[in-house]
């Protein structure tokens, strides 16, 4: 039974706002230690008490997943902030270094004078649905 300190192996499929995101089925299952904050807190809470072979559908509101999509996390930066702005396209993921440390962002828009980056998590603001199948609990 899944409890604090259990090593849990499970398969999952994830949908966000009814759009398929990813699945472990056909690949290696995910493995984590319960209670160490390796999963979203509400997902981990929903897995507690499950045993090997159990299946469950877990629905998480945006606030229980990656939080709301924050408008203030979308910012336009001047073209000269980028090594090769002409190589960037909407939807690209960029990474870099700022005064706050390393970051990743999604290119939201490429304009003539600047590039708009979205620093929100890609699943922020989305309702998540996990289909879980526990493989092993030790």
C-alpha distance (Angstrom), angle and dihedral (degrees) to the residues before:
residue distance angle dihedral
X1 . . .
X2 3.80 . .
X3 3.79 111.4 .
X4 3.80 139.3 139.7
X5 3.82 109.2 -44.4
X6 3.83 96.0 14.0
X7 3.79 116.8 139.7
X8 3.79 104.1 -133.1
X9 3.80 128.7 -165.7
X10 3.80 116.7 -168.5
X11 3.78 144.7 158.2
X12 3.78 119.9 -130.6
X13 3.77 143.6 -179.1
X14 3.79 118.9 -157.6
X15 3.79 128.8 -154.9
X16 3.81 123.8 -179.6
X17 3.80 117.0 -161.6
X18 3.84 88.6 -16.4
X19 3.84 92.3 -53.7
X20 3.82 118.1 120.6
X21 3.83 109.9 -118.0
X22 3.80 107.7 170.8
X23 3.78 146.3 -37.0
X24 3.79 136.3 -157.4
X25 3.80 92.1 -151.0
X26 3.79 109.8 118.4
X27 3.83 88.6 23.2
X28 3.78 135.3 67.2
X29 3.81 113.6 -59.1
X30 3.81 120.2 -113.1
X31 3.81 117.0 -98.8
X32 3.81 126.5 -159.5
X33 3.80 142.1 154.1
X34 3.80 111.2 -111.7
X35 3.79 114.8 -121.5
X36 3.81 97.7 21.6
X37 3.80 96.5 100.2
X38 3.80 95.7 -110.9
X39 3.82 92.9 132.2
X40 3.77 133.7 43.6
X41 3.83 104.6 -72.3
X42 3.81 95.5 -121.6
X43 3.82 92.5 46.9
X44 3.78 90.1 51.6
X45 3.81 90.2 48.7
X46 3.82 90.4 52.6
X47 3.83 91.7 51.6
X48 3.80 93.4 54.1
X49 3.81 112.1 113.9
X50 3.80 95.9 18.6
X51 3.81 119.6 128.6
X52 3.81 135.4 -154.5
X53 3.82 112.1 -62.7
X54 3.84 92.7 21.2
X55 3.80 117.3 133.2
X56 3.78 127.7 -159.7
X57 3.79 141.1 169.2
X58 3.81 111.5 -136.5
X59 3.82 119.9 -166.1
X60 3.79 119.4 -164.8
X61 3.80 127.2 -170.0
X62 3.82 114.9 -135.7
X63 3.81 90.3 -99.4
X64 3.83 89.7 56.8
X65 3.80 92.4 47.1
X66 3.78 123.8 38.0
X67 3.79 97.3 -27.8
X68 3.80 130.7 -113.9
X69 3.79 122.3 -40.8
X70 3.81 103.8 -99.8
X71 3.81 118.2 -147.2
X72 3.81 90.4 -155.4
X73 3.83 88.9 61.8
X74 3.83 89.8 65.9
X75 3.80 112.9 83.2
X76 3.78 138.4 167.6
X77 3.78 116.3 -131.4
X78 3.82 125.6 -167.3
X79 3.80 117.2 -101.1
X80 3.80 91.0 -114.6
X81 3.83 88.4 66.1
X82 3.82 88.0 74.4
X83 3.81 129.4 69.4
X84 3.83 93.0 -139.4
X85 3.82 110.9 6.1
X86 3.82 92.1 172.5
X87 3.83 89.0 66.0
X88 3.81 92.7 59.2
X89 3.80 124.2 97.1
X90 3.77 134.0 -177.1
X91 3.81 109.3 -82.0
X92 3.82 95.5 27.4
X93 3.79 116.9 133.1
X94 3.78 114.6 -130.9
X95 3.77 129.8 -172.3
X96 3.73 131.6 -163.1
X97 3.75 148.9 140.0
X98 3.79 126.3 -86.0
X99 3.79 134.8 169.7
X100 3.83 86.9 -87.7
X101 3.83 92.8 53.5
X102 3.80 135.0 -104.1
X103 3.80 118.9 -8.1
X104 3.79 142.9 -178.9
X105 3.78 122.9 -154.0
X106 3.78 139.8 170.5
X107 3.79 120.2 -119.0
X108 3.79 102.0 -118.3
X109 3.81 97.2 176.9
X110 3.79 138.7 -0.7
X111 3.79 110.8 -146.5
X112 3.79 134.8 178.3
X113 3.80 93.1 -105.4
X114 3.78 103.6 25.7
X115 3.77 149.2 1.4
X116 3.80 121.0 -114.9
X117 3.79 113.8 -139.7
X118 3.79 126.4 -164.4
X119 3.81 110.3 -148.3
X120 3.84 93.5 -176.3
X121 3.80 117.9 110.8
X122 3.85 107.2 -94.0
X123 3.83 89.6 -115.2
X124 3.83 95.7 46.0
X125 3.79 112.2 128.7
X126 3.80 93.4 18.8
X127 3.79 130.5 115.6
X128 3.79 109.8 -124.8
X129 3.81 128.9 -148.3
X130 3.80 119.2 -168.6
X131 3.81 121.8 -168.5
X132 3.81 103.0 -155.9
X133 3.81 129.5 -165.3
X134 3.81 114.1 -178.6
X135 3.80 111.4 -141.9
X136 3.80 102.5 177.8
X137 3.80 140.4 -2.7
X138 3.81 120.7 -166.5
